[in-house]
Amino acid sequence: MPARPHRLAALALATALLTAAPLALAPTAGAAATGAATARTAASPSTLRFTDIPGSDGVVLKGNVYESGDGAAHHPLLVLPSSWSLNDSEYLAQAKRFADAGYVVVSYTPRGFWGSGGQIEVAGPPDLADLSRVIDWALAHTSADPSRIGLAGISYGAGISLLGAAFDPRIKAVAGMSGWADLADSLFSDETQHLQSAGALALLGYLTGRPGDELQEQLTRFFGSDYADEADLRAWAAERSAAHYLDRINANGAAIMLANAWGDSIFPPNQLTDFYQRLTVPKRLELRPGDHATAEATGLLGLPNDVWTDARAWLDHYLLGTDNGIDRALPVHIEPQLQDHYEDYPSWQAVSSSTTRLGLGGRDLLGTGSLAPGTATGWRTPIGTNLDSGADGGIAILSNLAEQFLKVPPLVSVPLLPRPVAAVWQSAPYGTAQRVRGAARVHLSVTPSAARGSLIAYLYDVDALGVGRLVGHAPYTFLDRTPGRAFTADFPLQATAYDVPAGHRLALVVDTVDPLYITHNPAFSTLTFGSPTTDRSWISIPLR
């Protein structure tokens, strides 16, 4: 099997991060607010106290309050629900900075975790009722201003915050970092369970909390691939998804900032960009290299951090009334993979300016198909299943950390990929750099030998030595197909921003095993790809 240097780099990074010095981060849209905030900090130190907060249905939530000491009668309120498996101490460094700048900051541990009562409800109705009770408590027991209420959080805290904007009209602004808008699409995209990410969440939930009966039932369905009850699982997830309540969010009008990573292995970017495009409220979208919560993690330690700087500017503008320009800045703010600069756009649609469609051709003597404008037809490429070809999306969290900090994405030797279990199509070398921006789309004719199965598509940037750097990927699972009859698998890869250097090639690789996912190919089954004249196979690449 091909070597996997990206896994060695990921493991090395985990050690290197323990002694890493703070990064020098580029200035962002919120940088203008920093000087004023520093001046306020020296003049008005804040106070911290830990407290119990009554939630809904008698549950007691553990929390803490950082309150400004400037003597003013009223201050904007910022509520910070903690992340999955963390507690209310998570945000202490950032909470102090907000409080020193004139906020009342209430952080709390959601029900079911650590010392808070109740069971884990996964941002269900009891969690949203708790959120409103926390706001009620803050208004009664602090100097919080009822007309200036904001929410912010990472991961689970971001998901609860976005849902809160749908159910509590008192909320005026939200900064959600590494959150989800569509829970089903995040963990169950194209009928494929995300094994590593969901498994990690489940394990952490049992270690640090008390999963409720409903959550345990849904986990059994999820990991057991219970497609017969898929509708119930998706309904449960929809109740916990901000995208399901988009009309309410737009009607309530809270200003929404979303910040995630390109490589988020728990809440990938496509579900968030779809949600962002449908928002009609003041909004901002930021995407950076990294994985789940890694882009904003250093900010929790009080270190300089672009994500928290922009979140602070967003909340300062909409809650403090600070004229820092973030409302006039271009609202889509992205950092391309393997780069150290930002790009700004007026909309998500504007990120790409053109699309090129590359047809898939039959194999040559070395087992590689062509990838070029126009499409050859009449070819057939069979592969076996249930053997890992060596192409994969890496290790959840670690591989994209390596990309974020070391500029080393998941790698593979494309010429060495075993063609009996991997289909490979490759372009000619490009004469100029290709700036991929957005979500590539695969349109592939598949003839299965079984009624159910899975495939994973990978797009690679391939250098002159045949080393492929992962640009993007996505899994796809089919159900109830007729064995021996072709169908079309049409699905997007996860969105990215990636510059393919001049002289490099693009390669599309399709196989059937990836440790990130639960796949569903029966033993000894095969998949045969082709390009019939009636429905040719291709991949479309969004470019800038």
C-alpha positions as CSV (number, residue, x, y, z in Angstrom):
1,M,0.0,0.0,0.0
2,P,1.2,3.6,-0.6
3,A,3.0,5.4,2.3
4,R,1.0,7.9,4.3
5,P,3.4,10.7,5.3
6,H,0.4,12.9,6.3
7,R,-0.2,10.6,9.3
8,L,3.3,10.9,10.5
9,A,3.1,14.7,10.2
10,A,-0.2,14.8,12.1
11,L,1.2,12.8,15.0
12,A,4.4,15.0,15.1
13,L,2.2,18.1,15.2
14,A,0.3,16.9,18.3
15,T,3.7,16.9,20.1
16,A,4.9,20.1,18.6
17,L,1.9,22.1,19.6
18,L,2.7,21.5,23.3
19,T,5.8,23.8,22.9
20,A,4.7,26.0,20.1
21,A,5.1,29.7,20.4
22,P,2.2,32.0,19.8
23,L,1.6,32.6,16.1
24,A,1.9,36.1,14.5
25,L,-1.6,36.4,13.0
26,A,-2.6,38.7,10.2
27,P,-4.8,41.7,11.1
28,T,-8.5,41.2,10.4
29,A,-11.6,43.3,10.1
30,G,-11.9,43.5,13.9
31,A,-8.4,44.8,14.5
32,A,-9.5,48.4,14.7
33,A,-11.5,47.6,17.9
34,T,-8.4,46.3,19.8
35,G,-6.9,49.7,20.9
36,A,-10.1,51.1,22.4
37,A,-10.8,47.8,24.2
38,T,-7.3,47.9,25.7
39,A,-7.8,51.4,27.0
40,R,-11.1,50.4,28.7
41,T,-9.4,47.4,30.2
42,A,-7.0,49.5,32.2
43,A,-9.7,51.8,33.5
44,S,-12.5,49.3,34.4
45,P,-11.3,45.9,35.8
46,S,-14.0,43.3,35.9
47,T,-15.1,40.9,38.6
48,L,-15.7,37.1,38.4
49,R,-18.0,34.9,40.4
50,F,-19.2,31.3,40.0
51,T,-22.9,30.6,40.5
52,D,-25.7,28.2,40.0
53,I,-28.3,29.2,37.5
54,P,-31.9,27.8,37.4
55,G,-32.6,26.2,34.1
56,S,-35.9,24.8,32.8
57,D,-37.9,22.0,34.5
58,G,-35.9,22.3,37.7
59,V,-32.5,21.6,36.3
60,V,-29.6,23.6,37.9
61,L,-26.9,24.8,35.5
62,K,-23.3,25.6,36.6
63,G,-22.1,28.9,35.4
64,N,-19.9,32.0,36.0
65,V,-20.4,35.7,35.6
66,Y,-17.8,38.2,34.6
67,E,-19.1,41.7,35.1
68,S,-17.7,45.1,34.2
69,G,-16.5,47.3,37.0
70,D,-17.0,50.6,35.2
71,G,-19.9,51.6,37.4
72,A,-22.5,52.0,34.6
73,A,-26.1,51.1,35.3
74,H,-26.5,48.8,32.3
75,H,-24.2,46.7,30.1
76,P,-24.7,44.6,27.1
77,L,-25.2,40.9,28.0
78,L,-23.1,38.2,26.3
79,V,-24.1,34.6,27.0
80,L,-21.5,31.8,26.3
81,P,-22.8,28.2,26.3
82,S,-19.8,25.9,26.7
83,S,-18.6,23.4,24.0
84,W,-19.5,19.7,24.0
85,S,-17.8,18.0,27.0
86,L,-16.3,21.2,28.3
87,N,-17.6,23.4,31.1
88,D,-18.3,27.0,31.9
89,S,-14.6,27.7,32.6
90,E,-13.8,27.2,28.9
91,Y,-14.2,30.9,28.0
92,L,-12.7,32.6,31.1
93,A,-9.9,34.3,29.1
94,Q,-12.2,35.8,26.5
95,A,-15.0,36.5,29.0
96,K,-12.6,38.7,31.0
97,R,-11.7,40.7,27.9
98,F,-15.4,41.2,27.0
99,A,-16.2,42.2,30.6
100,D,-13.2,44.6,30.8
101,A,-14.6,46.2,27.6
102,G,-18.0,46.8,29.2
103,Y,-20.0,43.6,29.0
104,V,-21.8,41.4,31.4
105,V,-20.6,37.9,30.4
106,V,-22.5,34.8,31.6
107,S,-20.9,31.4,30.7
108,Y,-22.7,28.2,31.6
109,T,-22.4,24.4,31.2
110,P,-25.3,23.0,29.2
111,R,-27.4,20.4,30.9
112,G,-26.1,16.8,31.1
113,F,-22.4,17.8,31.3
114,W,-20.1,18.0,34.3
115,G,-21.9,19.6,37.3
116,S,-25.0,20.8,35.5
117,G,-28.1,18.8,36.1
118,G,-30.3,16.9,33.7
119,Q,-29.2,14.7,30.8
120,I,-27.6,15.5,27.4
121,E,-30.3,16.7,25.0
122,V,-28.0,17.7,22.0
123,A,-29.4,21.2,21.7
124,G,-32.9,20.0,21.9
125,P,-35.9,21.9,23.3
126,P,-34.8,21.7,26.9
127,D,-31.5,23.2,26.0
128,L,-33.2,26.2,24.3
129,A,-35.5,26.6,27.3
130,D,-32.4,26.6,29.5
131,L,-30.8,29.3,27.3
132,S,-33.8,31.6,27.8
133,R,-33.8,31.0,31.5
134,V,-30.1,31.9,31.7
135,I,-30.9,35.2,30.0
136,D,-33.8,35.7,32.4
137,W,-31.5,35.1,35.3
138,A,-28.9,37.5,34.0
139,L,-31.4,40.3,33.6
140,A,-32.6,39.8,37.2
141,H,-29.2,39.3,38.9
142,T,-26.7,41.5,36.9
143,S,-26.5,44.9,35.3
144,A,-27.4,43.3,31.9
145,D,-29.3,45.6,29.5
146,P,-32.4,43.7,28.1
147,S,-32.1,45.6,24.8
148,R,-28.5,44.4,24.1
149,I,-28.2,40.7,24.3
150,G,-25.7,38.6,22.3
151,L,-24.6,34.9,22.2
152,A,-21.3,33.4,21.2
153,G,-19.8,30.0,21.5
154,I,-17.6,27.2,20.0
155,S,-18.9,23.9,18.6
156,Y,-21.9,22.9,20.8
157,G,-22.0,26.4,22.1
158,A,-22.3,27.8,18.6
159,G,-25.1,25.3,17.7
160,I,-27.1,26.3,20.8
161,S,-26.4,30.0,20.0
162,L,-27.7,29.8,16.4
163,L,-30.8,27.9,17.6
164,G,-31.3,30.5,20.3
165,A,-31.6,33.2,17.6
166,A,-34.6,31.3,16.3
167,F,-36.4,30.9,19.6
168,D,-35.6,34.0,21.7
169,P,-36.3,37.3,19.9
170,R,-34.4,39.2,22.6
171,I,-31.1,38.1,21.0
172,K,-29.6,40.8,18.8
173,A,-26.3,39.3,17.7
174,V,-24.6,35.8,17.5
175,A,-21.0,34.8,16.8
176,G,-20.9,31.0,16.1
177,M,-17.5,29.4,15.8
178,S,-17.1,25.8,14.5
179,G,-20.9,25.2,14.8
180,W,-23.5,23.5,12.8
181,A,-26.5,24.6,10.9
182,D,-27.7,21.2,9.7
183,L,-26.9,18.3,12.1
184,A,-28.0,15.5,9.8
185,D,-25.9,16.8,6.9
186,S,-22.9,17.3,9.2
187,L,-22.8,13.7,10.6
188,F,-24.7,11.8,7.9
189,S,-24.0,13.4,4.6
190,D,-25.1,11.6,1.4
191,E,-26.3,8.6,3.5
192,T,-22.8,8.0,4.9
193,Q,-22.1,8.1,8.7
194,H,-19.1,10.0,9.8
195,L,-17.5,7.4,12.0
196,Q,-14.5,9.1,13.6
197,S,-16.2,12.4,14.4
198,A,-19.5,11.0,15.7
199,G,-17.6,8.3,17.6
200,A,-15.4,10.9,19.3
201,L,-18.5,13.0,20.3
202,A,-20.3,9.9,21.7
203,L,-17.3,8.8,23.7
204,L,-16.7,12.3,25.1
205,G,-20.4,12.6,26.0
206,Y,-20.3,9.4,28.0
207,L,-17.0,10.4,29.7
208,T,-18.1,13.9,30.8
209,G,-21.8,13.7,30.9
210,R,-25.1,11.8,31.0
211,P,-26.6,11.0,27.6
212,G,-30.4,10.9,27.8
213,D,-32.5,7.9,26.6
214,E,-33.3,9.6,23.3
215,L,-29.7,10.3,22.5
216,Q,-28.7,6.7,23.3
217,E,-31.4,5.5,21.0
218,Q,-30.3,7.7,18.2
219,L,-26.7,6.7,18.6
220,T,-27.7,3.0,18.4
221,R,-29.5,3.8,15.1
222,F,-26.6,5.8,13.8
223,F,-23.8,3.4,14.4
224,G,-25.9,0.4,13.6
225,S,-26.7,1.8,10.1
226,D,-30.4,1.4,10.8
227,Y,-31.7,2.9,7.5
228,A,-35.2,1.6,8.2
229,D,-35.5,4.3,10.9
230,E,-33.5,6.9,9.1
231,A,-36.6,9.2,8.9
232,D,-36.8,9.3,12.7
233,L,-33.1,10.0,13.0
234,R,-33.3,12.9,10.5
235,A,-36.4,14.3,12.2
236,W,-34.5,14.2,15.5
237,A,-31.5,16.0,13.9
238,A,-33.7,18.6,12.2
239,E,-35.2,19.6,15.5
240,R,-31.7,20.5,16.5
241,S,-30.6,22.3,13.4
242,A,-30.8,26.1,12.8
243,A,-31.4,25.5,9.1
244,H,-34.7,24.0,10.0
245,Y,-35.8,27.3,11.7
246,L,-34.4,29.6,9.1
247,D,-37.6,31.6,8.7
248,R,-37.7,32.3,12.5
249,I,-34.0,33.4,12.5
250,N,-34.6,35.8,9.6
251,A,-37.8,37.1,11.2
252,N,-36.1,37.8,14.5
253,G,-33.3,39.6,12.8
254,A,-30.3,38.9,15.0
255,A,-26.9,39.7,13.3
256,I,-25.2,36.3,12.6
257,M,-21.5,35.7,12.2
258,L,-20.3,32.2,11.3
259,A,-16.7,31.1,11.5
260,N,-15.6,27.5,10.6
261,A,-12.6,25.6,9.1
262,W,-12.4,24.2,5.6
263,G,-11.4,20.8,7.1
264,D,-13.9,20.6,10.0
265,S,-14.3,16.9,10.4
266,I,-17.4,17.3,12.6
267,F,-19.3,20.1,11.0
268,P,-18.0,20.5,7.5
269,P,-18.4,23.7,5.5
270,N,-21.0,22.9,2.9
271,Q,-23.9,22.8,5.4
272,L,-22.8,26.1,6.7
273,T,-22.4,27.9,3.3
274,D,-25.8,26.7,2.3
275,F,-27.3,28.2,5.5
276,Y,-25.4,31.4,5.1
277,Q,-26.7,32.0,1.6
278,R,-30.3,31.8,2.9
279,L,-29.9,34.2,5.7
280,T,-31.4,37.6,5.1
281,V,-30.2,39.2,8.4
282,P,-26.9,41.1,8.8
283,K,-24.4,38.3,8.3
284,R,-20.7,37.4,8.0
285,L,-19.0,34.1,6.9
286,E,-15.4,33.3,7.7
287,L,-13.6,30.1,6.6
288,R,-10.0,29.2,7.4
289,P,-7.6,26.2,7.3
290,G,-7.8,23.8,10.1
291,D,-10.3,21.3,11.7
292,H,-13.0,21.5,14.3
293,A,-12.4,24.4,16.7
294,T,-8.7,24.6,15.9
295,A,-8.8,28.0,14.2
296,E,-10.2,29.7,17.4
297,A,-8.5,27.4,20.0
298,T,-5.6,29.7,20.8
299,G,-8.0,32.4,21.7
300,L,-9.3,30.4,24.6
301,L,-5.8,30.7,26.1
302,G,-5.8,34.4,25.8
303,L,-3.4,34.4,22.8
304,P,-3.9,36.6,19.7
305,N,-6.5,35.0,17.5
306,D,-8.1,36.2,14.3
307,V,-11.4,34.4,14.9
308,W,-12.0,35.9,18.3
309,T,-10.8,39.3,17.1
310,D,-13.5,39.4,14.4
311,A,-16.1,37.9,16.8
312,R,-15.3,40.7,19.2
313,A,-15.6,43.3,16.5
314,W,-19.0,41.8,15.4
315,L,-20.5,41.8,18.9
316,D,-19.0,45.3,19.7
317,H,-20.7,46.7,16.7
318,Y,-24.1,45.2,17.2
319,L,-24.2,45.4,21.1
320,L,-21.9,48.3,22.1
321,G,-22.6,50.3,18.9
322,T,-18.9,50.6,18.1
323,D,-18.3,52.0,14.6
324,N,-15.4,49.6,13.8
325,G,-16.3,49.1,10.1
326,I,-17.1,45.4,10.3
327,D,-20.6,46.0,9.1
328,R,-19.2,47.7,6.0
329,A,-16.5,45.1,5.3
330,L,-17.0,42.5,2.6
331,P,-18.9,39.8,4.5
332,V,-17.2,36.7,3.2
333,H,-13.7,36.4,4.6
334,I,-11.6,33.4,3.7
335,E,-8.1,32.2,4.1
336,P,-7.1,29.7,1.4
337,Q,-5.5,26.4,2.4
338,L,-1.7,26.4,2.7
339,Q,-1.7,30.2,2.5
340,D,-1.2,33.0,5.0
341,H,-3.4,35.7,3.5
342,Y,-7.1,36.5,3.4
343,E,-9.5,37.1,0.6
344,D,-12.8,39.0,0.9
345,Y,-15.9,38.8,-1.3
346,P,-19.4,40.4,-1.3
347,S,-21.1,36.9,-1.3
348,W,-20.4,33.2,-1.2
349,Q,-21.4,33.0,-4.9
350,A,-18.7,35.5,-5.7
351,V,-15.9,33.4,-4.3
352,S,-15.8,31.5,-7.6
353,S,-16.0,33.4,-10.9
354,S,-16.1,30.4,-13.4
355,T,-16.5,26.6,-13.5
356,T,-14.6,24.2,-15.7
357,R,-16.1,20.8,-16.4
358,L,-13.5,18.0,-16.9
359,G,-14.7,14.8,-18.5
360,L,-13.6,11.4,-17.3
361,G,-11.9,9.1,-19.8
362,G,-10.9,5.4,-19.8
363,R,-7.8,3.9,-18.4
364,D,-4.4,4.0,-20.2
365,L,-1.8,1.2,-20.0
366,L,-0.8,2.4,-16.5
367,G,-4.4,2.3,-15.3
368,T,-5.0,6.0,-15.2
369,G,-7.9,7.7,-16.9
370,S,-7.9,11.1,-18.5
371,L,-9.4,14.3,-16.9
372,A,-9.9,16.9,-19.6
373,P,-12.6,19.1,-21.2
374,G,-14.9,17.1,-23.3
375,T,-15.8,13.5,-22.5
376,A,-14.8,10.1,-23.8
377,T,-17.5,7.5,-23.8
378,G,-17.8,3.7,-24.0
379,W,-15.1,2.9,-21.3
380,R,-15.6,0.9,-18.2
381,T,-13.4,0.9,-15.0
382,P,-14.2,-1.7,-12.4
383,I,-12.8,-1.7,-8.8
384,G,-13.1,-4.0,-5.9
385,T,-14.4,-2.9,-2.5
386,N,-13.6,-3.1,1.2
387,L,-9.8,-2.7,0.7
388,D,-8.2,0.6,1.6
389,S,-6.3,2.0,-1.4
390,G,-4.3,4.5,0.7
391,A,-6.3,7.5,-0.5
392,D,-8.2,8.9,2.5
393,G,-9.2,12.1,4.3
394,G,-6.7,11.7,7.1
395,I,-7.3,11.4,10.8
396,A,-10.0,13.6,12.3
397,I,-8.6,16.8,13.9
398,L,-4.9,15.8,13.6
399,S,-4.5,15.8,9.8
400,N,-6.1,19.2,9.3
401,L,-4.1,20.5,12.3
402,A,-1.0,19.5,10.3
403,E,-2.3,21.4,7.3
404,Q,-3.2,24.5,9.4
405,F,0.1,24.8,11.2
406,L,2.7,22.9,9.2
407,K,1.2,23.4,5.7
408,V,1.1,19.6,5.2
409,P,-2.3,18.3,4.0
410,P,-3.1,14.6,3.7
411,L,-0.7,13.2,1.1
412,V,-0.7,10.1,-1.3
413,S,1.5,8.8,-4.1
414,V,-0.9,8.9,-7.0
415,P,1.1,6.6,-9.3
416,L,1.3,3.9,-6.5
417,L,-2.4,3.8,-5.8
418,P,-3.5,0.2,-6.4
419,R,-5.8,0.3,-9.5
420,P,-7.7,-2.8,-8.6
421,V,-9.4,-0.9,-5.7
422,A,-9.0,2.7,-6.8
423,A,-10.2,4.5,-10.0
424,V,-7.8,7.3,-10.9
425,W,-8.3,10.1,-13.5
426,Q,-5.6,12.8,-14.0
427,S,-5.3,16.0,-16.0
428,A,-2.4,17.2,-18.0
429,P,-0.1,19.6,-16.2
430,Y,-1.5,23.1,-16.0
431,G,0.4,26.0,-17.6
432,T,-0.9,28.5,-15.0
433,A,-2.0,28.3,-11.4
434,Q,-5.6,27.0,-10.9
435,R,-7.3,28.8,-8.0
436,V,-10.0,26.4,-6.8
437,R,-12.7,28.3,-4.9
438,G,-15.9,26.6,-3.7
439,A,-17.3,23.0,-3.9
440,A,-16.3,20.8,-6.8
441,R,-19.0,18.4,-8.0
442,V,-18.7,14.8,-9.1
443,H,-21.1,13.3,-11.7
444,L,-20.3,9.7,-12.1
445,S,-22.0,6.7,-13.8
446,V,-21.8,3.7,-11.4
447,T,-22.8,0.1,-12.0
448,P,-22.9,-1.8,-8.7
449,S,-22.9,-5.5,-8.2
450,A,-25.0,-5.1,-5.0
451,A,-28.0,-3.1,-4.1
452,R,-26.2,-1.1,-1.4
453,G,-22.7,0.4,-1.4
454,S,-20.4,3.4,-0.8
455,L,-17.7,5.3,-2.5
456,I,-15.4,8.2,-1.6
457,A,-14.2,10.8,-4.1
458,Y,-10.9,12.7,-3.6
459,L,-9.6,15.6,-5.5
460,Y,-5.8,15.9,-5.4
461,D,-3.2,18.5,-6.4
462,V,-0.4,16.3,-8.0
463,D,3.2,17.5,-8.4
464,A,5.8,16.3,-10.9
465,L,6.8,13.5,-8.6
466,G,3.3,12.2,-8.4
467,V,2.7,13.3,-4.8
468,G,-0.9,14.2,-4.4
469,R,-2.0,16.9,-1.8
470,L,-5.7,16.6,-0.8
471,V,-7.8,19.5,-2.1
472,G,-11.2,18.1,-1.1
473,H,-13.2,15.0,-0.7
474,A,-16.7,13.6,0.1
475,P,-18.3,10.2,0.7
476,Y,-21.4,8.9,-1.1
477,T,-23.6,5.9,-0.2
478,F,-26.4,4.4,-2.3
479,L,-29.3,2.3,-1.2
480,D,-31.8,0.0,-3.0
481,R,-30.2,0.1,-6.4
482,T,-30.6,-2.7,-8.9
483,P,-27.4,-4.8,-9.2
484,G,-25.9,-4.7,-12.7
485,R,-27.9,-1.5,-13.7
486,A,-26.0,1.8,-14.0
487,F,-27.1,4.9,-12.0
488,T,-25.6,8.4,-11.6
489,A,-24.0,9.4,-8.4
490,D,-24.1,13.2,-8.4
491,F,-22.7,14.9,-5.3
492,P,-20.5,17.8,-4.2
493,L,-17.1,17.6,-2.5
494,Q,-16.7,19.8,0.6
495,A,-15.9,23.4,-0.3
496,T,-12.4,24.7,-0.2
497,A,-10.1,27.5,-1.4
498,Y,-6.9,25.9,-2.8
499,D,-4.3,27.2,-5.3
500,V,-2.9,24.4,-7.6
501,P,0.5,25.6,-8.8
502,A,1.5,25.9,-12.4
503,G,3.0,22.6,-13.6
504,H,0.9,20.5,-11.3
505,R,-2.1,18.3,-12.3
506,L,-5.5,17.6,-10.8
507,A,-6.4,14.0,-10.0
508,L,-9.8,12.5,-9.1
509,V,-9.5,9.3,-7.1
510,V,-12.5,7.1,-6.2
511,D,-12.3,4.2,-3.8
512,T,-14.5,2.5,-1.2
513,V,-12.8,2.7,2.2
514,D,-11.9,5.6,4.4
515,P,-11.4,5.4,8.2
516,L,-13.4,8.6,8.6
517,Y,-16.6,6.9,7.5
518,I,-18.8,3.9,7.9
519,T,-19.1,2.4,4.4
520,H,-21.6,-0.2,3.2
521,N,-20.2,-2.4,0.5
522,P,-21.0,-6.1,0.9
523,A,-18.1,-8.6,0.8
524,F,-16.7,-9.3,-2.6
525,S,-18.9,-6.6,-4.3
526,T,-17.6,-4.4,-7.1
527,L,-18.3,-1.0,-8.5
528,T,-17.9,-0.3,-12.2
529,F,-17.6,3.3,-13.5
530,G,-18.3,4.4,-17.0
531,S,-19.4,7.3,-19.2
532,P,-22.5,6.4,-21.3
533,T,-23.4,8.7,-24.2
534,T,-26.7,9.5,-22.5
535,D,-25.2,10.6,-19.2
536,R,-21.5,11.3,-19.4
537,S,-19.3,11.3,-16.3
538,W,-17.5,14.5,-15.2
539,I,-16.2,16.6,-12.4
540,S,-16.9,20.4,-12.3
541,I,-14.2,22.6,-10.6
542,P,-15.1,26.1,-9.4
543,L,-12.3,28.5,-10.2
544,R,-11.3,32.1,-9.4
